[in-house]
Amino acid sequence: MTQPSKKSNEMNEFLENFSKAMFGGVGRAASIAQDICVECKGDASSFDDALSEKEYTISGKCQTCQDEFFTY
């Protein structure tokens, strides 16, 4: 089970509220605790590299959603 990155209480509260508003009521911390993507609700237990796994602890997005977001 992946753990959210360490942040201030204020930042964690902001990220929780943001993820709930943007992605249909599912909180970032709950998604990360269950290894599911906050955006697509799919599996988030496999990542291409350590940087992508770290990004998951920040955003709660799986590898596929990260790839779509960061590709331009």
Buried (B, 14 or more C-beta within 10 A) or exposed (E): EBEBBEEEEEEBEEBBEBBBEEBEEBBBBBBBEBBBBBBBBEEBBEBEEEEBBEBBBEBBBBBBBBEEEEEE
